[in-house]
Amino acid sequence: MLEDTPAAELKQVGQETLRIDSKIKVTGQAEYVSDMEMSGMLHARVKTSPFARAKIRSIDTSKAEALSGVRAVVIGTELDYKLGLYVVDKDILAKTEVRHYGEAVAAVAADTLEIAEKAVGLIEVDYEELTPVLHPLEAIKEDAPRVHPDLGNYSYMEAAFSPQPGTNIANITRLRKGDIEKGFEESEWIVEREYTNPSVQHVPMETHVAIVQWGHDNKITIWSSAQSPFTVRNLFCNAFKLPHGNVRVIVPYVGGGFGGKAGVGIEPLVAVLSKKAGGRPVKLTATREQEFSLLPCRSQLTYRIKTGVSTEGKILAQEMIMYWDSGAYADYAVNVTRASGYSAGGPYEIPNAKVDSYTIYTNKPYGTAYRGFGHVEFFWGLERHMDLISEIVGQDPLEFRKLNALKPGSITLTGEKITENHGSVSKCLDAVANSIGYGTLTEKEKAREKKTGMKIGKAVASLHKAPAMPSFTATTVVVKMNEDGTVIANLSLIDYGQGTYTSIAQIIAERLRCPAEKVKVAFETDTDRDPYDWQTVASKGLILSGNAAILAADDLLEKAYADAAQVLRANTRDLDHDGDKIFVKHHKESFVTFKQLAIGYAYPNGNAIGGQLIGVGRYIAQGLSNLDKETGQGLPALDWTYGAHGMIIEINEETGEYNVLKVTSSYDVGKVINPDAVRGQSIGGMVQGLGTATCEGYIYDERGRLLNPSFTDNKIPTARDIPLEIETIPIETPQLDGPYGARGVAEHSMIGVAAALGNAIQHATGARLMHMPLRYEDVWRALQNKEPVDNWITKSPYGSCRSTPEL
Amino acid sequence: MLHEFSYIEPGSLSELLEFLAKYGPESAVFSGGTDLLISIRAGLEKPVYVVDLKKVPELQELNFGSKSGLSIGAAVNVNRVVEHEAVQSHYRILEIAGRELATFQLRNRATVIGNIVTASPCGDMSSPLLCLDAEVELLSASGSRSMLLKEFITGVKKTQIKPEEIVSKITVPTTFMDAAGGYEKLKRIKGHDLGVVAVTMIKTKKTMRVAVSSAAPTPVLLPDFVLDTPVAEIQKVAQAAISPIDDVRCTKEYRRFMVDIYIRRLLEEVQHERGAA
């Protein structure tokens, strides 16, 4: 830890603190890109493909161009730019072939949205529809059509990824630990199962939106609803081969992201429209329907797990194969594959392990980051698997988990040794088990069963996750003092709802020993003015930016002490401070206020010293290493946040209808900075997790057309879907390199919810569910031992629900 | 984003009907707009005129008479019906089903008649109104005609309405006044959702009626059942009358299964209900 304040002396850190952005948001005063208008601004609309895979024979834009009020029409063949975060595989607009339903093929900028929409309707595209490859297990076959025949020519981040030219495999992450064959040989039981998840949509309240002005001399300004302004700038400059100083990215308040706005999105398309329209600013707002197919989604996963267990119930060997459906572009899916690959065994000690995690191109909307970064998906399988194993070996699922849980001395899949300071999954499991009354039914619950005729089930699921990020991930915080002694902090981590800025304000206030109200953390980030941050993803915001905030505050204090030492004619070692002033420890009446020092100290005769009090804190992840491409060994994890969910449900055994009665979540967060924020993240993620568990999922027809691209048939939970009772129990095992010992807990709240639900249903009824989501019908089918629905479309075995062609 | 259209707001019934007589085929009648605006936004409907009914006083009427029964005007929103005293005391099934329609906010816009004229197989008001033998009044500049709701809805999104006509009101006779009843609806979330499949049941001293929605091209009213008809018999008749499909919302198999479950539940429910007429 970068500071050593004893917990009892903390005044800000650990206190319930009202979110600094709550009032401006609930009163509607916060300005989002969606709200923004500019003089001379044009409006854009996009023409999208009705086919999953088709040759573009020709595009006739003449009628659209002739329409009065149309200022620019662009198509793919005129744009010679390639985009990609890890594998550079995406054109701004499809050129000669469309690779997924909903892909952009042309775009228009016009005086009004209505004219732009009309013009899009006038663009004629001559397609030759081709047979798409839709399921990753079809796409991985030798004779499958290639989604990217040029894969071998694409550039990619070689340290981390391994695309396979001549195939549809965008990446393979391999991991080998111990002797897997020997482990299976020594096992009493071997349990092998397959689990699946469909693709789902993030559904941020603010859809993707950007305004771009391509100014003179290629000076470009981008206003975007984005999570990572510097990544937008970096990828944009790489694609357009522009110096980074030419491009300015401004991110005001953001209406949700959940990973869907982590990288670069629609900004390059809007930019080329602005360029073609002579430099007028152009605004593109994705429609809600476009969020489902023009913009990326969460990848589908098929996860096969084979586990060998000893007579005593210890896991001896585990083989894990993940087939991640990347969709048409690699985007973040390759890194989801990697992060899930090294994390695939969960918080358990597995002496002999093998992981093969594949990213597979298909002709579907592409996968990207989504809260949990793969962990929601594979933990569904893994934590269902743990319950299915414990049933077979005849152990209680909670005891089985605790027996196999990582503990000090355990070695992770990548060879990391667990210490006392890593946090404890067992403590989280105990906390949730205790909270739900695991293992028994209370008299009240028995009476409820009798009254409702429903069965009550109780279960747990555990989880872990480390930030998935480059080994050299860095951030900077700048703290500047104002004339009145208050401070403003600037950083380019974006607070799009997590509450991180409030925690940063608390941390700075703690260091300066002032009330949190005296610290403003500035919303609206500007890459021309604010310091660098890689991305706002991976639950790494608090740990990296929190440390940078401590360093920035201390840097400011160091300057203040130096100035004060002159003013007070004292040694800096003899100085101390409170929220208002710096004083001499042994002569407290000898002091100078921060206000007097804020912009430089002036003596009564007019002489001055110092200057503005400003502190810079830069922090970079330390000690991380690239993983060996054959064995997966190395150190990928800055920190692991462990956690567990406990769930109580009631279920109608005849129909599969169920109610979620209680969800308790526990995370070893290291140190709670803001209890409100921990609870908010915990509840928000849990409800999002319930959505993914109970009702969400993309459904396609055999031609790869998305059949549920809106809220009519792609449901998300509402207020009425929130469980009757919710509890959050933070555990505090300090992280030695975390700010005040804290770890991230942004994604974790969602990770184990689906498995906890599946486990609770199994506990109540014996139904063995292995495919998400768990709609009443799916539960009913499992209860009746009927085959899971391939899909709810006759002759459409692809997409949501179970579908596993034989390899 | 909407395409360009002219918004017409007639202040009287005659003005409205005369407009529709001239421009009916190019017009979309607009009351709550909860279906219409979505259709327009999706480009499924492109009316030249959007004709608002809400300023026509007669269409805002909601009346009850002990002889004439309940009369609901075309512009009466669902919340007004659900909260109406006579509905709550004499036509409880309309209240029960009405509260299952979308959300409170949407029910402030959505009208009962809109729900009928849309003629969706999953309309929440159709099957209770079918059970109650509701009658629709069609009005045009050249006169009026009435028919049973059962005859009015002819297929998926199809009715007998002509371009120059409006459904001015729906009348619920006193025949099934004070009937006990219930409505069971399968949804995909606990919040608002359309009915994946739904069953209405009412019971008077003499008879029982059952209607099923989202299980055939139109909501289906089953023939009357005598009071002590066994549950298996009602289920058998229902299964023969419906023709559910597999779609993105559900399989036909589970729809059929849940229809049987709902019939059994509702039968238990209405039998327990005291004070049934």
Interface residues (C-beta under 8 A of the other chain):
Chain A: L113 E114 E117 E654 T655 T694 C695 I699 L707 N708 T712 D713 K715 I716 P717 T718 A719 R720 D721 R775 Y776 E777 W780 V789 W792 I793 T794
Chain B: M1 H3 E4 L186 R188 I189 K190 G191 H192 D193 L194 D246 D247 V248 R249 C250 T251 Y254 F257 M258 I261
